[in-house]
């Protein structure tokens, strides 16, 4: 349990009391952590203030309802994709900490990203997050709010800190590009920058549309996603955004029937499904791309798999396959790898 005595400063206590008073006044108490619905429902708290950027605004997010009387001013992001999303919306001045970078940052965001304090290489402790005195913690993976590590959404609520979880980890449903667009719009609503969010969504939609048009009518290419693993293969399942990215790029995920976002499959299954291309997810802590390629090429059982025989690999940063601003870029990168003739 969290010990309030050394860390619950008077400033934090005042914030917690204000948060409680607001919740009572609005009759919109925050719910405990959990995944009740896979969608974020955004609506104004007052029917008389429906315009974009109006406050208060209430967000239902993974079973937790939060009412914002104003835009958060001190935000900690846990995992890289929420940070990149906020930076893409021009919200650098609201960010007081980041954590868990897992790939190179988009070049156009690199300078801003590096200017924000990094709280931890992985998920920071609850105490470390509180030391940054945030009014909102925005998590990318469900592990951002791991209860067994003391970072549950309820724990942050009790400390007077709001939380938001990337919608990809709200529930067991198939994730699509629409989830990316809705996540961007939701964050835009929270910070009163819906105009920026709409502009960003329009840009990303146009990028995806241009790529999909280039590969339209081409025979789909079968793709196996290799995330990691040796005794078995950890791959993207049918509920992952990766499956959608492959489809939009002119391919099919050979494990689209795997009823999960990610899961383990046997190497025998990989051989049976004869993928023409292997998409390798790149991130820190799982071995380099060259190590992964050597491992795959060195497995005797895979030697007759078309992708191995022809050495056809596509490399994507893991961050690019998640609900965030990179996914639209990933569609083009994937398409150029599996349908190269469409871009000559």
C-alpha positions as CSV (number, residue, x, y, z in Angstrom):
1,X,0.0,0.0,0.0
2,X,1.0,3.6,-0.5
3,X,2.4,5.3,2.6
4,X,1.1,8.9,2.5
5,X,3.2,10.2,5.4
6,X,6.5,10.9,3.6
7,X,5.2,11.8,0.2
8,X,1.7,13.2,0.6
9,X,2.8,16.8,0.8
10,X,0.4,19.7,1.7
11,X,0.2,20.7,-2.0
12,X,-0.8,17.2,-3.0
13,X,-3.2,17.0,-0.1
14,X,-4.9,20.3,-1.3
15,X,-5.1,18.9,-4.8
16,X,-6.7,15.7,-3.5
17,X,-9.2,17.6,-1.5
18,X,-10.1,19.8,-4.4
19,X,-10.5,16.8,-6.6
20,X,-12.8,15.2,-4.1
21,X,-14.9,18.3,-3.8
22,X,-15.2,18.6,-7.5
23,X,-16.3,15.0,-7.8
24,X,-19.0,15.4,-5.2
25,X,-20.2,18.6,-6.7
26,X,-20.5,17.1,-10.2
27,X,-21.7,13.7,-8.9
28,X,-19.1,12.1,-11.2
29,X,-16.9,10.2,-8.8
30,X,-14.0,8.3,-10.4
31,X,-14.4,4.6,-10.7
32,X,-11.7,2.1,-9.6
33,X,-9.3,0.7,-12.1
34,X,-10.6,-1.9,-14.6
35,X,-11.5,-2.4,-18.2
36,X,-15.3,-1.9,-18.5
37,X,-15.5,-0.8,-22.1
38,X,-13.1,-0.7,-25.0
39,X,-14.2,2.7,-26.2
40,X,-13.8,6.2,-24.8
41,X,-17.0,8.1,-24.7
42,X,-16.5,11.8,-24.8
43,X,-19.2,14.2,-23.8
44,X,-19.5,17.6,-22.2
45,X,-20.4,17.6,-18.6
46,X,-22.9,20.5,-19.2
47,X,-25.3,20.3,-22.0
48,X,-25.1,24.1,-22.3
49,X,-21.4,23.9,-23.3
50,X,-21.2,21.5,-26.2
51,X,-18.5,23.4,-28.2
52,X,-15.0,22.0,-28.8
53,X,-12.6,23.0,-26.0
54,X,-15.4,23.8,-23.6
55,X,-15.0,22.8,-19.9
56,X,-16.0,20.9,-17.8
57,X,-15.7,17.8,-20.0
58,X,-16.2,14.2,-18.9
59,X,-14.3,11.3,-20.3
60,X,-15.3,7.6,-19.8
61,X,-12.1,5.7,-20.2
62,X,-11.7,1.9,-19.6
63,X,-14.4,2.0,-16.9
64,X,-13.0,5.2,-15.2
65,X,-15.0,8.4,-15.5
66,X,-13.0,11.6,-15.1
67,X,-14.4,15.2,-15.2
68,X,-11.9,17.9,-16.3
69,X,-12.8,21.4,-15.1
70,X,-9.8,22.7,-17.1
71,X,-7.0,21.2,-19.2
72,X,-4.4,19.3,-17.3
73,X,-1.3,21.4,-16.7
74,X,1.2,18.8,-15.4
75,X,1.2,15.5,-17.3
76,X,3.4,12.4,-16.9
77,X,3.3,9.9,-19.8
78,X,4.2,6.3,-19.2
79,X,5.4,4.6,-22.4
80,X,6.5,6.4,-25.6
81,X,3.4,6.5,-27.8
82,X,1.3,8.7,-25.4
83,X,4.2,11.1,-25.3
84,X,4.5,11.3,-29.0
85,X,0.8,11.8,-29.4
86,X,0.8,14.7,-26.9
87,X,3.8,16.3,-28.6
88,X,2.1,16.0,-32.0
89,X,-0.7,18.0,-30.6
90,X,1.6,20.7,-29.5
91,X,1.3,19.9,-25.7
92,X,5.0,19.9,-24.7
93,X,4.4,22.7,-22.2
94,X,2.0,20.4,-20.3
95,X,4.4,17.5,-19.9
96,X,6.5,17.2,-16.8
97,X,7.8,13.7,-17.2
98,X,8.1,10.7,-19.6
99,X,9.0,7.1,-19.0
100,X,9.8,3.8,-20.9
101,X,11.1,4.9,-24.3
102,X,11.3,1.8,-26.5
103,X,12.5,3.0,-29.9
104,X,13.9,6.1,-31.6
105,X,11.6,9.0,-31.4
106,X,10.1,10.5,-34.6
107,X,12.7,12.9,-35.9
108,X,10.4,15.9,-35.9
109,X,9.5,15.3,-32.2
110,X,13.0,14.4,-31.0
111,X,14.1,17.8,-29.7
112,X,10.8,18.3,-27.8
113,X,10.9,14.8,-26.4
114,X,14.5,15.2,-25.1
115,X,13.5,18.4,-23.3
116,X,11.1,16.5,-21.0
117,X,12.6,14.8,-17.9
118,X,12.8,11.0,-18.2
119,X,11.5,9.5,-14.9
120,X,12.6,5.9,-15.6
121,X,13.8,3.6,-18.3
122,X,10.9,1.3,-17.7
123,X,7.6,2.0,-15.8
124,X,8.4,4.3,-12.9
125,X,7.4,3.6,-9.3
126,X,4.3,5.2,-7.9
127,X,6.4,7.4,-5.7
128,X,8.6,8.5,-8.6
129,X,5.5,9.6,-10.6
130,X,4.1,11.5,-7.6
131,X,7.4,13.3,-7.1
132,X,6.8,15.0,-10.5
133,X,3.5,16.4,-9.0
134,X,1.3,15.6,-12.0
135,X,-2.4,16.3,-12.3
136,X,-2.7,13.6,-15.0
137,X,-0.9,10.3,-15.8
138,X,-1.4,9.1,-19.3
139,X,-0.4,5.4,-19.8
140,X,0.2,3.6,-23.0
141,X,0.1,-0.1,-22.0
142,X,-2.0,-1.6,-19.3
143,X,1.2,-2.1,-17.2
144,X,1.3,1.7,-16.7
145,X,-1.3,1.1,-14.0
146,X,-0.2,-2.2,-12.7
147,X,-1.9,-2.8,-9.4
148,X,0.7,-5.4,-8.2
149,X,3.4,-2.6,-8.6
150,X,1.4,-0.1,-6.6
151,X,0.4,2.1,-9.6
152,X,-3.3,1.3,-9.9
153,X,-5.6,4.0,-11.2
154,X,-7.4,3.9,-7.8
155,X,-4.0,4.6,-6.1
156,X,-3.6,7.7,-8.3
157,X,-7.2,8.7,-7.7
158,X,-6.7,8.5,-4.0
159,X,-3.6,10.8,-4.3
160,X,-5.7,13.4,-6.3
161,X,-4.2,12.5,-9.7
162,X,-6.3,11.8,-12.7
163,X,-5.4,9.0,-15.1
164,X,-6.0,8.1,-18.7
165,X,-5.2,4.8,-20.4
166,X,-4.6,4.3,-24.2
167,X,-7.8,2.8,-25.5
168,X,-5.9,-0.1,-27.1
169,X,-5.7,-1.6,-23.6
170,X,-9.2,-1.0,-22.5
171,X,-10.7,-4.3,-23.4
172,X,-10.6,-7.4,-25.6
173,X,-11.7,-6.1,-29.0
174,X,-10.2,-5.8,-32.4
175,X,-8.2,-2.6,-32.7
176,X,-8.4,-0.5,-35.9
177,X,-7.2,2.8,-37.2
178,X,-10.4,4.3,-36.0
179,X,-9.1,3.7,-32.5
180,X,-6.1,5.8,-33.3
181,X,-8.2,8.6,-34.6
182,X,-10.6,8.5,-31.6
183,X,-7.7,8.4,-29.2
184,X,-6.3,11.6,-30.7
185,X,-9.7,13.3,-30.6
186,X,-10.2,12.2,-27.0
187,X,-6.8,13.7,-25.9
188,X,-7.6,16.8,-27.9
189,X,-10.9,17.1,-26.0
190,X,-9.1,16.7,-22.6
191,X,-6.7,19.5,-23.4
192,X,-9.1,21.8,-25.2
193,X,-7.3,21.5,-28.5
194,X,-9.9,19.7,-30.6
195,X,-9.1,21.8,-33.6
196,X,-5.5,20.5,-33.5
197,X,-6.7,16.9,-33.0
198,X,-9.0,17.2,-36.0
199,X,-6.2,18.5,-38.2
200,X,-3.9,15.8,-37.1
201,X,-6.5,13.1,-37.8
202,X,-7.2,14.5,-41.2
203,X,-3.5,14.4,-42.0
204,X,-3.1,10.8,-40.8
205,X,-6.2,9.7,-42.7
206,X,-4.9,11.2,-45.9
207,X,-1.6,9.5,-45.4
208,X,-3.2,6.1,-44.9
209,X,-5.6,6.7,-47.8
210,X,-2.8,7.5,-50.2
211,X,-0.9,4.3,-49.3
212,X,-4.0,2.1,-49.5
213,X,-4.9,3.5,-52.9
214,X,-1.4,2.6,-54.2
215,X,-1.8,-1.1,-53.3
216,X,-5.5,-1.4,-54.1
217,X,-6.2,-4.3,-56.4
218,X,-2.9,-6.1,-55.7
219,X,-3.0,-9.7,-54.6
220,X,-2.6,-9.7,-50.8
221,X,0.8,-10.8,-49.4
222,X,0.8,-13.2,-46.4
223,X,2.7,-11.7,-43.5
224,X,4.0,-13.3,-40.2
225,X,4.7,-10.8,-37.4
226,X,7.7,-11.8,-35.3
227,X,7.9,-9.9,-32.1
228,X,10.2,-12.2,-30.1
229,X,10.6,-15.7,-28.7
230,X,12.7,-18.8,-29.3
231,X,10.9,-21.9,-28.1
232,X,7.7,-20.4,-29.5
233,X,7.0,-17.2,-31.5
234,X,5.3,-14.2,-29.9
235,X,3.2,-12.7,-32.6
236,X,0.5,-10.2,-33.3
237,X,-3.0,-11.6,-33.2
238,X,-6.3,-10.7,-34.9
239,X,-7.2,-8.1,-32.4
240,X,-4.0,-6.1,-32.8
241,X,-3.6,-2.9,-34.7
242,X,-0.8,-4.7,-36.5
243,X,-3.3,-6.9,-38.3
244,X,-5.1,-3.7,-39.5
245,X,-1.9,-2.1,-40.6
246,X,-1.0,-5.2,-42.7
247,X,-4.4,-5.2,-44.3
248,X,-4.2,-1.5,-45.2
249,X,-0.8,-2.1,-46.7
250,X,-2.0,-4.8,-49.0
251,X,-1.3,-7.9,-46.9
252,X,-2.9,-10.5,-44.6
253,X,-1.7,-11.5,-41.2
254,X,-1.3,-15.3,-41.2
255,X,-2.3,-15.3,-37.5
256,X,-5.3,-13.1,-37.9
257,X,-7.3,-16.0,-36.4
258,X,-5.4,-15.7,-33.1
259,X,-8.1,-14.2,-30.8
260,X,-5.9,-11.8,-28.9
261,X,-3.8,-8.7,-29.4
262,X,-0.6,-10.7,-29.0
263,X,0.0,-14.4,-28.3
264,X,2.4,-17.3,-28.6
265,X,2.3,-19.7,-31.6
266,X,4.4,-22.7,-32.4
267,X,7.1,-22.7,-35.1
268,X,5.2,-25.6,-36.7
269,X,2.3,-23.3,-37.2
270,X,4.5,-20.7,-38.8
271,X,5.8,-23.3,-41.2
272,X,2.3,-24.5,-42.1
273,X,1.1,-21.0,-42.9
274,X,3.9,-20.3,-45.3
275,X,4.2,-16.5,-44.9
276,X,5.7,-14.6,-47.8
277,X,7.1,-11.8,-45.6
278,X,8.1,-11.5,-42.0
279,X,7.5,-8.3,-40.2
280,X,9.9,-7.9,-37.3
281,X,9.0,-5.6,-34.5
282,X,11.9,-3.5,-33.2
283,X,12.2,-2.4,-29.6
284,X,14.8,-2.2,-26.9
285,X,15.3,-5.3,-24.7
286,X,14.2,-7.9,-27.3
287,X,17.5,-8.2,-29.2
288,X,18.6,-6.3,-32.3
289,X,17.1,-6.6,-35.7
290,X,20.2,-8.4,-36.9
291,X,20.0,-10.8,-34.0
292,X,16.4,-11.6,-34.8
293,X,17.1,-12.1,-38.5
294,X,20.0,-14.4,-37.8
295,X,17.8,-16.4,-35.4
296,X,15.0,-16.8,-38.0
297,X,17.4,-17.6,-40.9
298,X,19.3,-20.1,-38.7
299,X,16.3,-22.3,-37.8
300,X,16.4,-25.4,-39.9
301,X,12.6,-25.9,-39.6
302,X,12.0,-22.6,-41.3
303,X,14.2,-23.0,-44.3
304,X,11.4,-23.8,-46.7
305,X,9.1,-20.9,-45.5
306,X,8.9,-18.5,-48.5
307,X,9.8,-15.4,-46.4
308,X,13.0,-17.2,-45.1
309,X,13.9,-18.7,-48.5
310,X,13.7,-15.3,-50.1
311,X,14.9,-13.3,-47.1
312,X,11.9,-10.9,-47.2
313,X,11.7,-8.9,-44.0
314,X,10.0,-5.7,-43.1
315,X,11.1,-3.9,-39.9
316,X,8.8,-1.7,-37.9
317,X,9.4,0.0,-34.6
318,X,7.0,-1.5,-32.0
319,X,5.8,2.0,-31.2
320,X,4.6,2.4,-34.8
321,X,2.2,-0.6,-34.4
322,X,0.3,0.9,-31.5
323,X,-2.6,3.3,-31.1
324,X,-0.7,6.6,-31.7
325,X,0.5,9.0,-34.3
326,X,3.0,6.5,-35.9
327,X,0.5,3.9,-37.1
328,X,-0.3,5.9,-40.2
329,X,3.4,6.0,-41.1
330,X,3.6,2.3,-40.4
331,X,1.0,1.5,-43.1
332,X,3.3,3.1,-45.7
333,X,6.4,1.5,-44.4
334,X,4.7,-1.9,-44.4
335,X,3.3,-1.4,-47.9
336,X,6.7,-0.5,-49.3
337,X,8.1,-3.7,-47.9
338,X,5.4,-6.1,-49.0
339,X,4.1,-4.4,-52.2
340,X,7.3,-2.7,-53.4
341,X,6.2,-2.7,-57.0
342,X,3.4,-0.2,-56.2
343,X,5.9,2.5,-55.3
344,X,8.3,2.3,-58.2
